[in-house]
Amino acid sequence: MSEPERRRRRPTTACLVCRRRKTRCDHRIPCSNCVRSRRKETCLYEDEPPQPRQQTNHVKPIPHTSQTSPVSVDETVPNDTNSTAPSYQRSSDVAASTPSSTVESQAAASSSKPVEAMKRRIRWLEERLYKASSSSTNISFETPSTNIETTATKMSEAFHVHRGDSRLFGQAALISRSISHKTRLFGQSHWVTSLVPLVRDLVELLDSQFRNGNSEALATMHKCKLLARAIKSQRAPCWPCPLTLDLPPKELADGLVDHYLQTIESVYRIVHIPTFKEQYKALWDSPEAKRDRPFLVQLKLILAIGAVTYDEDFSLRSQAIRWIYEAQTFLSEPIFKSRLKLQILQAQILLLLAKELVSISGDSVWIAAGSLVRTAITMGLHRDPSHLPKMEPLAVEMRRRLWNTILEISLQSSMAKGCPPLISNRDFDTQSPLNLEDDDITADPVATGFERPVSDYTRVSIPNALRLTIPARLKVAKFLNNLESNSGTYEAALKLDGEVRSAFKELRQRLRTCLPDGLPRPTFAIQAVDFIIHRYLSSLHMPFFGVSLKESSYAFSRKVVVDTSLKIWCAAWPASAINSATHSAAVDEDGLFSRLVRNGSGFSRIIAAQSAFIVPAELGAQLQEDQGMGPTPLRRDLVDVMEEAKTWCLRCIRAGETSAKGYILASLVAAQVEGLKRGFDRDQFGRFLVETVEQAGKTCLPILEDMEKRARSEDTREDVDEMGTDEGGGSYDFLPGLTSDWDFTMPDAIFTDNNDGTMDWSLGGGTKQGLSFW
């Protein structure tokens, strides 16, 4: 009697975890049980399942080769959206679907070996594929590859240039996407990002000379830097600086107010002029009116802004700094709920503009602008008054005007700092202000007239024309500074260029409608608008300017940057030979705009200086491109700008600028062009640059020394005045006993208010008797 046949053991198909837990496995990789228990990494199968014993008379299924091919396996993959790893049907499942009754033959037995080998191979490939996919990190967005180049010299601390690919017609070119310096990161619209790559070779050549022992130039630069620090320290009053009743003589104050109204208020509508003049008159007529602290803060900030353009050399700079410090102290008080009204919001806007123009707090203007936007949103200015409870016409128009100004400041600070604007067109629905003069708007709805036609020029015509371009300019700011800007292509920049030009064409048509030929024109406002237009076009193409000097594919950006730089320079320096040659009618005859650019700080002066430094880079590229044997003919207008830039930077220092770096850099880039013209070798070039730095430092040093003496004498006089008493209330301290023990530096940003409490009239204004509109 033959031995009974031993029962065949079925192959193991469950994963190790399911076998250990004795749960039903669906044979996927990973299986659903391991996915639910978050143990996908431990879902493993046996590499070599036990093979069935070969029997001579055993009947077994023979799968068709077409069912076990890799193609059929892939086609039968179940679609499991809950699994992050690719799911494949195991080869054992495929084998189970084959016919179950086929008589075994010798040929079939011999053909089963390659089939089993194929199954094992497929199973091995499945596991390798899962391990490879599970080891990779899931990323929510694509980050383009960047190269970081570090530049550190004796002249400056380390700059880390973040470069990224810009593709045109499938070809990649490295451009500067951002720059890290100390604890800050500058985006593409910041002047450092475009300037550092252009002058890096120049600075490194100069640094090699300094390392060889040429230290006299470094010593001169160090003296200039020490003097600049001393001047800044002597100009700044003690902090905190309590709000006082001190005002300049009325005649001087009238002049400062007029300069403010002719300049900043013509572009950024902040105050209601009839109301302001009424309160201003009462301030001089009644001593009690000086107790209105919010208005006194507004007035001192307006005086500080007006002082920037009051005279050629900004002689009232020290007084302007003190007025700003007093306003900052007042607005830094820990009182939030009562500050949510338009009068305080106006003071915050004026403070931000004054700090930028007088060069207090530097890059923190963008931080303060974010606080300003959030304060305005807290007060509901981002919603059009038509969607809010009914309020008086004056409140409606002032809310629209202030939101207009806040949008401009947010965009301007974003471009200046190289940071995202953090606001979009979907975040607000406030309409543009009505085309009304200030005298047309009163608190009485009946007395307020209807809107004037667009063809009538009013004080809001230019701000409303600028509002038309905000969507396009917002796209530029986001394209340059948002996170996805690191992958911005040149084709996208060209498309955006068309949108910007179309928006600016609409702006010009609007201004031509309301400012026909023959009527007096607001020169300052028109020049400011033209300056802003060219600033955005230049910034859009600036990231591609460096590569355009080497690659002809980017020639359009090269042309745009050079052309806009010349136009910006003509606005900043009306005495330029370019204006004289073309007899341009856009020259600022009274010098207010050019004076603001020269005396003030912030984006206007930075853009003017950047334009002046672009021109020598273009001249240097022309010299390097020329392969002729004779001298290279250079454009006369570009050469004039290069020489005028040195004179302009020196005048900025005489107007109170403490940094000599601008003049030294202007001298260096001009020396670079001169060195290329003369054909210097590397050693000659390096020595020539060192001589240029020494001469530039010696030119600036006596100016700074004289400035430091004057600042020291003014600081001494102020100390003597503060030691006395003023019985007339000229130095009345609004914060007695509160500020005497404070000992910290002036904060960079204005106060941020997230209080959602009572907003007084801001949502239902004008309904309570006896309450001031403001």
C-alpha positions in Angstrom: 0.0 0.0 0.0 1.4 3.3 -1.1 2.0 6.1 1.4 -0.8 8.7 1.4 0.0 11.9 -0.6 1.1 14.8 1.6 -1.1 17.8 1.4 0.6 20.8 -0.4 1.1 23.9 1.7 -0.3 27.1 0.1 2.2 29.9 -0.6 2.3 32.7 2.0 0.7 35.8 0.5 0.0 38.0 3.6 2.5 40.5 4.8 4.6 39.9 8.0 2.5 42.3 10.1 -0.8 40.8 9.1 0.5 37.3 9.7 1.7 38.3 13.2 -1.6 40.0 14.0 -3.6 37.2 12.3 -5.6 39.8 10.3 -6.8 39.5 6.7 -4.3 41.1 4.3 -5.3 42.5 0.9 -1.8 41.8 -0.4 -1.1 45.3 -1.5 2.2 47.2 -1.0 1.6 48.5 1.5 -1.5 46.8 2.6 -4.6 48.7 3.8 -4.1 47.5 7.4 -0.5 48.9 7.6 -1.7 52.2 5.9 -4.5 52.6 8.6 -2.0 51.9 11.4 0.5 54.3 9.9 3.1 51.5 9.7 3.7 51.5 5.9 7.4 51.1 6.3 7.0 47.8 8.2 4.7 46.3 5.6 7.0 43.6 4.2 6.5 40.3 2.4 8.7 37.2 2.3 11.1 37.4 -0.6 11.0 33.6 -1.3 7.7 31.9 -0.5 8.0 28.1 -0.1 7.8 26.3 -3.4 5.4 23.4 -3.8 6.9 19.9 -3.9 7.2 18.4 -7.4 5.0 15.4 -7.8 5.1 13.2 -10.9 1.3 12.7 -11.0 0.2 16.0 -9.5 -2.3 18.2 -11.2 -1.4 21.9 -10.9 -2.5 25.0 -12.7 -0.2 26.5 -15.4 -0.6 30.2 -15.9 -0.4 31.7 -19.3 2.7 33.8 -19.9 0.6 36.7 -21.1 -1.1 36.9 -17.7 2.2 37.0 -15.8 4.0 39.5 -18.0 5.0 42.8 -16.4 2.6 44.6 -18.7 -0.4 42.6 -17.4 0.6 43.1 -13.9 0.7 46.9 -14.3 -2.6 46.9 -16.1 -4.3 45.1 -13.2 -3.1 47.5 -10.6 -6.0 48.5 -8.3 -6.5 52.3 -7.9 -6.2 53.0 -4.2 -6.3 56.7 -3.4 -5.6 56.2 0.3 -2.2 54.8 -0.3 0.7 57.0 -0.9 2.9 54.3 -2.4 2.1 52.8 -5.8 -0.1 49.8 -5.5 0.5 46.7 -7.5 -1.4 43.5 -7.6 0.9 40.7 -6.3 2.0 38.1 -8.8 0.4 35.4 -6.6 -3.0 37.0 -7.2 -2.3 36.9 -10.9 -1.4 33.3 -10.7 -4.6 32.6 -8.7 -6.7 33.9 -11.6 -5.4 31.3 -14.0 -7.4 28.2 -14.9 -7.5 25.5 -12.2 -7.7 22.3 -14.1 -4.9 21.6 -16.6 -3.3 18.2 -16.9 0.4 18.5 -16.1 2.7 17.3 -18.8 6.4 17.2 -19.2 6.4 20.3 -21.4 4.3 22.2 -18.9 6.5 21.2 -16.0 9.6 22.5 -17.8 7.9 25.8 -18.7 6.8 26.5 -15.1 10.4 27.3 -14.0 10.8 30.5 -16.0 7.3 31.5 -14.9 8.1 31.2 -11.3 11.4 33.1 -11.8 9.5 35.8 -13.5 7.1 36.0 -10.5 10.0 36.3 -8.1 11.6 39.0 -10.3 8.4 41.0 -10.4 8.0 40.8 -6.7 11.6 42.0 -6.2 11.0 44.9 -8.5 7.8 45.9 -6.7 9.6 46.0 -3.3 12.5 48.0 -4.8 10.0 50.5 -6.3 8.2 50.9 -3.0 11.4 51.4 -1.0 12.6 54.1 -3.5 9.3 56.0 -3.4 8.9 55.9 0.4 12.4 57.2 1.0 11.8 60.4 -0.9 10.4 63.5 0.8 7.0 64.9 -0.2 7.3 68.6 -1.1 4.2 70.9 -1.3 5.8 73.1 -4.0 8.7 72.9 -6.4 11.8 74.8 -5.4 14.2 75.6 -8.3 17.8 74.7 -7.9 19.8 77.7 -6.7 23.5 78.5 -6.5 24.7 80.6 -3.5 27.8 82.6 -4.1 29.4 84.4 -1.2 31.4 87.7 -1.5 33.3 89.0 1.5 35.8 91.8 1.3 37.6 94.3 3.6 35.2 97.0 2.3 32.0 95.2 3.3 30.7 92.2 5.2 29.7 89.0 3.4 27.0 89.1 0.8 25.4 85.8 -0.2 24.0 85.9 -3.8 21.2 83.4 -4.4 21.2 82.6 -8.1 18.5 80.8 -10.0 17.8 79.6 -13.6 15.9 81.8 -16.0 14.9 80.0 -19.2 14.5 81.5 -22.6 13.8 79.3 -25.6 14.8 76.3 -23.5 18.2 77.7 -22.6 19.0 78.4 -18.9 20.9 81.5 -17.6 21.8 82.2 -14.0 20.4 85.5 -12.6 20.4 86.9 -9.1 17.2 86.0 -7.3 17.9 87.4 -3.9 20.8 88.4 -1.6 21.4 87.5 2.1 23.3 90.0 4.2 23.7 89.7 7.9 20.2 88.8 9.1 18.3 90.2 6.1 17.1 88.7 2.8 16.6 91.1 -0.1 14.4 90.2 -3.0 14.8 91.0 -6.7 13.4 94.5 -6.5 15.9 95.6 -3.8 18.8 97.7 -5.2 21.4 95.5 -3.6 20.3 92.4 -5.6 20.9 94.2 -8.9 24.0 96.2 -7.9 26.2 93.7 -6.1 26.6 91.3 -9.0 27.5 94.2 -11.3 30.3 95.5 -9.0 31.4 92.3 -7.5 34.5 91.9 -9.8 35.4 95.5 -9.2 35.2 95.2 -5.4 37.2 91.9 -5.4 40.0 93.5 -7.5 40.1 96.4 -5.1 40.1 94.0 -2.1 43.1 92.2 -3.5 45.0 95.5 -3.4 44.0 96.2 0.2 45.3 92.8 1.2 48.7 93.7 -0.3 49.1 96.5 2.2 47.4 99.5 0.7 45.7 100.6 3.9 45.5 104.4 3.5 42.3 104.2 1.5 40.8 101.9 4.1 41.8 104.3 6.9 40.1 107.2 5.1 36.9 105.2 4.7 37.1 104.2 8.3 37.3 107.8 9.4 34.3 108.7 7.2 32.3 105.9 8.9 33.2 107.0 12.4 32.2 110.6 11.6 28.9 109.4 10.1 28.1 107.5 13.4 29.0 110.6 15.5 26.8 112.8 13.4 23.8 110.4 13.6 24.3 110.1 17.4 24.4 113.9 17.9 21.3 114.5 15.7 19.1 112.0 17.5 17.5 113.4 20.6 17.2 111.3 23.8 14.7 108.6 23.7 11.9 108.6 24.7 11.3 112.2 23.4 8.1 113.5 25.0 5.7 115.5 22.9 6.2 119.2 23.6 4.4 122.4 22.6 7.4 123.8 20.9 6.8 125.0 17.3 8.9 127.1 14.9 7.9 130.7 14.3 4.6 131.0 12.4 6.2 132.4 9.2 8.5 129.4 9.0 5.7 127.0 9.9 3.6 128.4 7.1 6.3 127.8 4.6 6.9 124.2 5.8 3.1 123.5 5.5 3.0 124.9 2.0 5.9 122.8 0.9 4.2 119.7 2.3 0.9 120.5 0.5 2.7 121.1 -2.8 4.7 117.8 -2.6 3.6 114.8 -0.7 -0.1 115.7 -0.3 -0.4 116.2 -4.1 0.4 112.5 -4.7 -0.7 110.8 -1.4 -4.0 112.2 -0.1 -3.8 112.1 3.7 -5.5 115.2 5.2 -8.7 117.1 4.4 -7.1 120.4 3.7 -9.9 122.8 4.8 -10.2 120.9 8.1 -6.5 121.0 8.6 -6.2 124.7 7.9 -9.0 125.5 10.2 -7.3 123.5 13.1 -3.9 125.0 12.1 -5.3 128.6 12.4 -6.9 127.8 15.8 -3.6 126.4 17.0 -2.0 129.9 16.7 -5.1 131.8 17.8 -5.9 129.9 21.0 -3.3 128.4 23.4 -5.8 125.8 24.4 -5.8 124.4 20.9 -2.3 123.1 21.5 -3.8 120.6 24.0 -5.1 118.7 21.0 -2.3 116.2 21.0 -3.3 114.1 17.9 -3.5 117.3 15.8 -0.2 118.6 17.2 1.5 115.3 16.3 0.0 115.6 12.7 1.3 119.1 12.4 4.9 118.3 13.6 5.1 115.4 11.1 3.9 117.7 8.3 6.5 120.2 9.3 9.2 117.5 9.2 8.1 116.4 5.7 7.9 120.0 4.5 11.4 120.6 5.8 12.9 118.1 3.3 12.1 120.4 0.4 12.1 123.8 2.2 15.7 124.7 1.2 18.6 123.4 -0.9 20.5 121.8 1.9 17.8 120.5 4.3 19.0 122.9 7.1 16.2 121.9 9.4 17.1 118.2 9.5 17.9 118.1 13.2 14.6 119.8 14.1 12.7 117.4 11.7 14.3 114.4 13.5 13.2 115.7 16.9 9.6 116.2 15.6 9.6 112.7 14.3 10.9 111.3 17.6 8.2 113.2 19.5 5.5 111.8 17.3 6.9 108.3 17.6 6.8 108.6 21.4 3.2 109.7 21.4 2.1 106.9 19.0 4.0 104.3 21.1 1.9 104.8 24.1 0.2 101.5 25.2 -3.3 102.9 24.4 -5.0 100.9 21.6 -8.8 101.1 21.6 -9.0 104.8 21.6 -6.5 105.1 18.8 -8.7 103.3 16.2 -9.9 106.5 14.5 -8.9 108.3 11.3 -6.9 111.1 12.9 -4.5 108.6 14.5 -4.3 106.6 11.2 -3.4 109.8 9.4 -0.6 110.4 11.9 0.7 106.9 11.4 0.8 107.4 7.7 2.6 110.7 8.1 5.0 109.2 10.6 5.9 106.4 8.1 6.6 108.8 5.3 8.5 111.2 7.5 10.8 108.4 8.8 11.5 107.2 5.3 12.3 110.7 4.0 14.4 111.8 6.9 16.2 108.4 7.1 15.0 107.1 10.4 14.6 103.3 10.8 15.8 102.4 7.3 14.4 99.1 5.9 11.8 98.8 8.7 9.5 101.0 6.7 8.2 97.8 5.1 7.5 96.4 8.5 5.7 99.5 9.5 3.7 99.4 6.3 2.4 96.0 7.2 1.3 97.3 10.6 -0.4 100.2 8.8 -2.3 97.8 6.5 -3.5 95.7 9.4 -4.6 98.7 11.4 -6.6 100.0 8.4 -8.2 96.6 7.9 -9.1 96.4 11.6 -10.9 99.7 11.1 -12.7 98.4 8.0 -11.0 100.7 5.4 -10.6 97.7 3.1 -14.4 97.6 2.7 -16.1 100.2 0.6 -18.3 102.5 2.8 -21.3 101.5 0.6 -21.1 98.1 2.3 -21.0 99.6 5.8 -23.5 101.5 8.0 -24.3 104.9 6.6 -21.9 107.6 7.5 -21.3 111.3 6.6 -19.8 112.1 3.1 -16.6 113.5 4.6 -16.0 110.2 6.4 -16.7 108.2 3.3 -14.3 110.1 1.1 -11.5 110.2 3.7 -11.7 106.5 4.2 -11.4 105.9 0.4 -8.5 108.4 0.2 -6.6 106.9 3.1 -7.0 103.4 1.7 -5.7 104.6 -1.6 -2.6 106.0 0.1 -2.1 102.9 2.2 -2.1 100.7 -1.0 0.6 103.0 -2.5 2.7 102.9 0.6 2.4 99.1 0.8 3.5 98.7 -2.8 6.3 101.2 -2.5 7.8 99.7 0.6 7.5 96.2 -0.9 9.5 97.3 -4.0 12.1 99.2 -1.9 12.7 96.4 0.6 12.5 93.5 -1.9 9.8 91.7 0.1 6.3 90.5 -0.8 3.5 93.1 -0.7 1.3 90.7 1.4 -1.9 92.1 -0.1 -3.9 91.2 -3.2 -6.8 92.6 -5.2 -9.1 90.1 -3.6 -8.4 91.5 -0.1 -10.4 94.7 -0.6 -13.3 96.2 -2.4 -12.9 99.9 -1.5 -13.6 102.1 -4.6 -11.5 105.0 -5.8 -12.3 108.3 -4.2 -14.8 110.5 -6.0 -13.4 113.3 -8.2 -14.2 116.1 -5.8 -12.2 119.0 -4.4 -11.8 119.1 -0.7 -14.1 122.2 -0.5 -16.8 120.1 -2.2 -16.9 117.6 0.7 -18.5 118.6 4.0 -20.1 116.7 6.9 -23.5 117.7 5.5 -24.8 115.3 2.9 -27.0 118.0 1.4 -24.2 120.5 1.0 -21.9 117.9 -0.6 -22.1 118.3 -4.4 -22.1 115.5 -7.0 -19.0 114.0 -8.4 -17.2 116.1 -11.0 -16.5 114.7 -14.4 -13.1 113.0 -14.9 -12.1 115.7 -17.3 -12.1 118.2 -14.4 -8.8 118.3 -12.6 -9.0 118.1 -8.8 -6.5 117.2 -6.0 -7.5 113.6 -6.3 -7.1 113.3 -10.1 -3.5 112.1 -9.9 -4.0 109.7 -7.0 -7.0 108.2 -8.9 -5.0 107.9 -12.1 -2.3 106.0 -10.1 -5.0 103.7 -8.7 -5.7 102.5 -12.2 -2.2 101.0 -12.3 -2.3 99.2 -9.0 -3.3 95.8 -10.4 -0.4 95.8 -12.8 2.1 97.1 -10.3 1.0 94.6 -7.7 1.7 91.8 -10.2 5.2 93.3 -10.7 5.9 93.4 -7.0 4.7 89.8 -6.6 6.6 88.6 -9.6 9.8 90.0 -8.2 9.5 89.3 -4.5 7.0 86.4 -3.9 8.3 82.9 -3.2 7.4 81.7 -6.7 9.4 84.6 -8.2 12.5 82.3 -7.9 11.2 80.4 -10.8 9.9 83.4 -12.9 10.7 82.9 -16.5 11.8 85.6 -19.0 8.7 84.9 -21.1 6.6 85.7 -18.0 8.5 88.9 -17.5 7.9 90.0 -21.1 4.2 89.3 -20.8 4.0 91.3 -17.6 5.9 94.1 -19.3 3.0 94.3 -21.8 0.4 94.5 -19.1 2.4 97.2 -17.2 2.8 99.4 -20.4 -0.9 99.0 -21.1 -1.8 100.2 -17.6 0.5 103.1 -17.8 -0.9 104.1 -21.2 -4.3 104.3 -19.6 -2.9 106.4 -16.8 -1.4 108.9 -19.3 -4.6 109.1 -21.2 -6.5 109.9 -18.0 -4.0 112.7 -17.1 -4.2 114.1 -20.7 -7.9 114.3 -20.3 -7.9 116.3 -17.1 -4.7 118.3 -17.8 -5.0 119.6 -21.3 -2.4 121.8 -22.9 -2.5 125.4 -21.8 -3.6 124.9 -18.2 -1.1 125.1 -15.2 0.2 121.7 -14.3 1.2 120.3 -10.9 4.8 119.8 -11.8 5.8 117.9 -8.8 2.9 115.4 -9.0 3.4 114.7 -12.7 7.2 114.2 -12.2 6.5 111.9 -9.3 4.0 109.8 -11.3 6.5 109.6 -14.2 9.2 108.6 -11.8 7.0 105.8 -10.4 6.1 104.5 -13.9 9.7 104.1 -15.0 10.7 102.7 -11.6 8.4 99.7 -12.1 9.5 99.1 -15.7 13.2 99.3 -14.7 12.7 96.9 -11.7 10.9 94.4 -13.8 13.8 94.0 -16.2 16.6 94.6 -13.7 17.1 90.9 -12.8 17.9 90.2 -16.4 20.2 93.2 -16.9 23.4 91.4 -15.8 22.9 88.5 -18.1 21.8 90.8 -20.9 25.3 92.2 -21.0 26.6 88.8 -22.1 23.6 87.2 -23.8 21.9 88.9 -26.8 18.7 87.0 -26.1 18.0 89.4 -23.3 18.8 92.5 -25.3 15.3 93.9 -24.8 15.8 94.1 -21.0 19.1 95.8 -21.5 17.5 98.5 -23.7 14.6 99.0 -21.2 16.9 99.3 -18.2 19.2 101.8 -19.9 16.4 103.9 -21.3 14.4 104.1 -18.0 17.6 104.8 -16.1 18.2 107.9 -18.3 14.6 109.1 -17.8 14.8 108.6 -14.0 18.2 110.4 -13.9 16.7 113.4 -15.8 14.0 113.7 -13.2 16.4 113.5 -10.3 19.0 115.8 -11.8 17.2 118.5 -14.0 20.5 120.2 -14.6 21.7 117.2 -16.6 23.2 117.8 -20.0 20.6 115.4 -21.4 17.8 117.8 -20.5 19.7 120.7 -21.9 20.2 118.9 -25.2 16.6 117.8 -25.6 14.9 121.0 -24.1 12.6 118.7 -22.2 9.5 120.4 -21.0 9.3 118.1 -17.9 12.1 119.9 -16.1 11.0 120.8 -12.5 11.5 124.5 -12.6 11.1 125.1 -8.9 13.3 122.1 -8.1 10.9 120.6 -5.6 11.0 117.0 -6.9 14.8 117.0 -7.5 15.2 118.5 -4.1 13.1 115.8 -2.5 15.2 113.1 -4.3 18.5 114.7 -3.2 17.6 115.8 0.4 15.3 113.0 1.3 16.0 109.3 1.7 13.9 106.3 0.8 13.0 104.8 -2.5 13.3 108.0 -4.6 17.0 108.6 -3.9 17.8 104.9 -4.0 16.3 104.5 -7.5 18.1 107.6 -8.7 21.4 106.3 -7.4 20.7 102.9 -8.9 20.0 104.5 -12.3 23.3 106.4 -12.1 25.2 103.2 -11.4 23.6 101.3 -14.3 25.0 103.7 -16.9 28.7 102.9 -16.2 27.9 99.2 -16.3 26.5 99.7 -19.8 29.5 101.8 -20.8 31.9 99.1 -19.5 30.0 96.4 -21.5 30.3 98.5 -24.7 34.0 98.8 -24.2 34.4 95.1 -23.6 32.3 94.2 -26.6 34.3 96.3 -29.0 37.0 94.4 -30.9 38.3 97.3 -33.0 41.8 98.5 -33.0 41.0 102.2 -32.4 39.3 103.9 -29.5 35.7 102.9 -28.8 33.1 105.7 -29.4 30.8 106.0 -26.4 27.4 107.5 -26.1 27.8 111.1 -25.0 24.6 111.1 -22.9 25.8 108.0 -20.9 29.2 109.6 -20.3 27.5 112.8 -19.0 25.3 110.8 -16.6 28.4 109.0 -15.3 30.2 112.2 -14.5 27.1 114.0 -13.1 26.5 111.1 -10.7 29.6 112.0 -8.7 28.5 115.6 -8.4 25.0 114.6 -7.4 26.3 112.2 -4.7 28.5 114.9 -3.3 25.6 117.3 -3.1 23.6 114.7 -1.2 26.4 114.6 1.4 26.4 118.4 1.6 22.6 118.2 2.2 23.1 116.0 5.3 23.7 112.5 4.0 26.3 110.9 6.4 27.3 107.9 4.2 30.2 108.5 1.8 29.7 105.1 0.2 27.5 106.5 -2.6 30.2 109.0 -3.7 33.0 106.4 -3.4 31.0 103.9 -5.5 30.2 106.4 -8.1 33.8 107.3 -8.4 34.8 103.6 -8.6 32.4 102.7 -11.5 33.6 105.8 -13.4 37.2 104.7 -12.8 36.4 101.3 -14.1 35.2 102.7 -17.4 38.3 104.9 -17.5 40.5 101.9 -16.9 38.9 100.0 -19.7 39.4 102.9 -22.0 43.1 103.1 -21.2 43.6 99.3 -21.5 45.1 98.8 -18.0 46.2 95.3 -17.0 45.0 93.8 -13.7 47.8 95.3 -11.5 47.5 98.7 -13.1 43.7 98.5 -12.8 43.9 97.6 -9.1 46.3 100.5 -8.2 44.1 103.0 -10.2 41.1 101.9 -8.2 42.9 102.3 -4.9 43.9 105.8 -5.9 40.3 106.6 -6.8 39.1 105.4 -3.3 41.7 107.5 -1.6 40.8 110.6 -3.5 37.1 110.1 -3.0 37.6 109.6 0.7 39.7 112.8 1.0 36.9 114.7 -0.8 34.2 113.5 1.6 36.2 113.8 4.8 36.3 117.6 5.2 32.5 117.8 4.4 31.8 115.2 7.1 34.1 116.9 9.6 32.3 120.3 9.1 28.9 118.5 9.5 30.0 116.8 12.7 31.1 120.2 14.2 27.7 121.8 13.4 25.8 118.8 14.7 27.9 118.9 17.9 27.1 122.6 18.4 23.4 122.1 17.8 23.4 119.2 20.2 25.1 121.4 22.9 22.5 124.1 22.5 19.6 121.6 22.8 21.1 120.3 26.0 21.3 123.8 27.5 17.7 124.5 26.5 16.5 121.3 28.1 18.1 122.3 31.4 16.0 125.4 31.6 12.3 125.9 32.3 9.6 127.4 30.1 6.9 129.0 32.1 5.0 129.7 28.9 4.6 126.0 28.3 7.0 125.9 25.4 8.4 122.6 26.6 5.4 121.1 28.3 5.8 117.4 29.0 2.6 115.5 28.0 4.0 112.3 29.8 5.1 113.6 33.2 6.7 110.9 35.3 6.1 108.3 32.7 9.1 108.6 30.4 11.9 109.6 32.8 13.0 106.1 33.6 12.7 104.6 30.1 16.0 103.4 28.6 15.6 101.7 25.3 16.2 102.7 21.7 13.6 104.0 19.4 11.3 101.3 18.1 11.5 100.6 14.3 7.8 100.3 13.6 4.7 102.2 14.6 2.2 100.6 16.9 0.2 97.6 15.8 -3.4 97.4 17.1 -5.3 94.1 16.9 -8.0 95.2 19.3 -11.5 94.6 17.9 -13.2 96.9 20.4 -15.2 100.1 19.8 -14.3 102.0 16.7 -16.2 105.2 17.6 -17.6 106.7 14.3 -15.4 104.6 12.0 -18.3 102.3 11.1 -21.3 104.5 11.9 -19.6 107.9 12.0 -21.3 111.2 12.6 -24.4 109.9 14.5 -23.5 111.1 18.0 -23.9 114.6 19.1 -20.9 116.6 20.3 -18.3 114.2 18.9 -15.6 115.4 16.6 -15.5 113.9 13.1 -11.9 112.9 13.8 
